[in-house]
Amino acid sequence: MRQNKTEKELVLNYVNSANKPVSISDIQTATAFQVDNRTVQRWLSGAAKQGIVLITGERKARKYVSVPEQSKPTFKFLEGLPSSKQQELLIMLRTMWTHNSTALEGNTLNLGETQFILSEGLTVSGKSLKDHKEVMGHATAIDLLYDMINSELTISKIKQLHKAVQTDVIFDIDKPYGDFKVVPNGTYLLVDDNSRVYHPYSRPFDVSKLMVGLVEYIESCKPHSIDEAITMYATAHLIFGQIHPFWDGNGRIARLIANLILLRAGFAPLVIPAARRLDYIVILSKYSAKHEAPSAGEPLYHTGNELKVFIHFCKECYEDTINLIESIQ
């Protein structure tokens, strides 16, 4: 029997030369690999984490395609680190980012469980399928975001992110999958006198124009320092959050899409810790209580103390990412 190292090389070489998405069955026919399918899936998942293979589809429809060299993202904040350290850091960042962003929305998986699911592709006893799917979906969305570093951001790509994070496909005309909302949405804010006030987000018929404006804003961001980048991150995050273009998944996508500004400028992504969830909610609520959500033809955001407070909060959160990088270096 051929050794596993040779088997792995055969599999990866075939995927690299196929120039089209291939299934496990296709790979088996072409290479006659002599290990079990789960082992091959693990190899390909590892290659996906390294950015050299893209995984599409779910379960039996899952396919694998090689990522062209010129389209692979570059991470300036990793420059100077050995290749093995770069991959270690990217995996840890992906896990930390996924855990914290999903936990902010109520996911119950802890950091260790999130790492286990992403690295092994197995389930954790006692945890819901919904939590598992959210983690896998967010990790996939990070991979999609990385692919946008060296390419133009479009409305279509933002909708792809929604398909990734919205892992529960609901066949409901009022809850579009991978498309903008069709019914109004909003939230109740807890204001200073402990009363609750309803805050409507942007109206559905304004969303398309507003999102074009947000894309133009992000594309125009060319920060020269980390302070500028975080200021732009906070602004893009607030704009997206106030538009609230999807019926669900908006918080996760806001934290993803705003990080494109940092990544393109060569900085590590900003991860908002789940431990600061209450601070995060209060700060965003105070901005919402002060300012109405944008309508078409109006400014996308408002400057003032509320935005400054959020920018300061984001700068504090960014220290966690920096500490992680330094701990690996």
Long-range contacts (C-beta under 8 A, 24 or more apart in sequence): 1-34, 2-34, 4-35, 4-39, 7-31, 7-33, 7-34, 7-35, 8-43, 11-40, 11-43, 11-44, 12-43, 12-44, 12-47, 12-52, 12-53, 15-44, 15-47, 15-53, 15-64, 15-65, 15-66, 16-52, 16-66, 17-66, 18-65, 18-66, 19-66, 20-65, 21-56, 21-63, 21-64, 21-65, 22-63, 22-64, 22-65, 23-62, 23-63, 23-64, 24-62, 27-64, 41-121, 42-120, 42-121, 45-121, 48-143, 49-87, 49-90, 49-91, 49-94, 50-87, 50-90, 51-90, 51-143, 51-146, 54-143, 54-147, 55-140, 71-147, 71-150, 71-151, 73-146, 73-147, 73-149, 73-150, 73-263, 74-149, 74-150, 75-263, 75-266, 76-266, 76-267, 77-266, 77-267, 77-268, 77-325, 81-328, 81-329, 85-328, 85-329, 88-328, 89-324, 89-325, 89-328, 91-119, 92-324, 92-328, 93-268, 93-269, 93-271, 93-321, 93-324, 94-118, 94-139, 94-142, 96-271, 96-321, 96-324, 97-138, 97-142, 97-269, 97-271, 98-135, 98-138, 98-139, 98-142, 99-135, 99-274, 100-271, 100-272, 100-273, 100-274, 101-138, 101-251, 101-252, 101-255, 101-256, 101-271, 101-272, 102-131, 102-134, 102-135, 102-138, 102-252, 103-274, 103-277, 104-251, 104-255, 104-272, 104-274, 104-277, 104-280, 105-134, 105-251, 105-252, 107-131, 107-134, 107-135, 109-135, 130-167, 130-168, 133-167, 133-168, 134-165, 134-167, 136-167, 137-164, 137-165, 137-166, 137-167, 138-164, 138-165, 138-252, 140-164, 141-165, 141-252, 141-253, 141-256, 142-256, 145-256, 145-257, 145-259, 145-260, 145-263, 146-263, 148-260, 149-260, 149-263, 149-264, 152-219, 153-215, 153-218, 153-219, 153-257, 153-260, 154-215, 155-208, 155-211, 155-212, 155-215, 158-211, 158-215, 158-245, 158-253, 158-257, 161-253, 161-256, 161-257, 162-246, 162-249, 162-253, 165-249, 165-252, 165-253, 165-256, 166-246, 166-248, 166-249, 174-247, 175-247, 175-248, 176-246, 176-247, 180-204, 180-207, 180-208, 180-211, 180-245, 180-246, 181-207, 181-244, 181-245, 181-246, 181-247, 183-247, 185-244, 185-247, 186-244, 187-288, 189-285, 189-288, 189-289, 190-285, 191-285, 191-289, 197-289, 199-288, 199-289, 199-293, 200-293, 201-242, 201-243, 201-244, 201-293, 202-242, 202-243, 202-244, 202-245, 202-293, 202-294, 202-295, 203-295, 206-294, 206-295, 206-296, 207-243, 207-245, 209-296, 209-297, 210-243, 210-245, 210-294, 210-295, 210-296, 210-300, 211-243, 211-245, 213-239, 213-300, 214-239, 214-240, 214-243, 214-300, 217-300, 218-257, 218-258, 218-260, 218-261, 221-261, 221-264, 221-265, 222-265, 223-261, 223-262, 223-265, 226-262, 226-267, 226-318, 227-315, 229-261, 229-262, 229-265, 229-267, 230-262, 230-270, 230-311, 230-314, 230-315, 230-318, 231-311, 232-258, 232-261, 233-258, 233-259, 233-261, 233-262, 233-270, 233-314, 234-258, 234-307, 234-310, 234-311, 234-313, 234-314, 235-301, 235-307, 236-261, 237-310, 237-314, 238-284, 238-287, 238-301, 238-307, 238-310, 239-294, 239-300, 239-301, 241-284, 242-287, 242-288, 242-291, 242-293, 242-294, 242-301, 243-293, 243-294, 244-293, 268-321, 268-322, 268-325, 269-321, 270-314, 270-317, 270-318, 270-321, 271-317, 271-320, 271-321, 272-314, 272-317, 273-317, 273-320, 276-313, 276-317, 279-313, 280-313, 283-309, 283-310, 283-313, 284-310
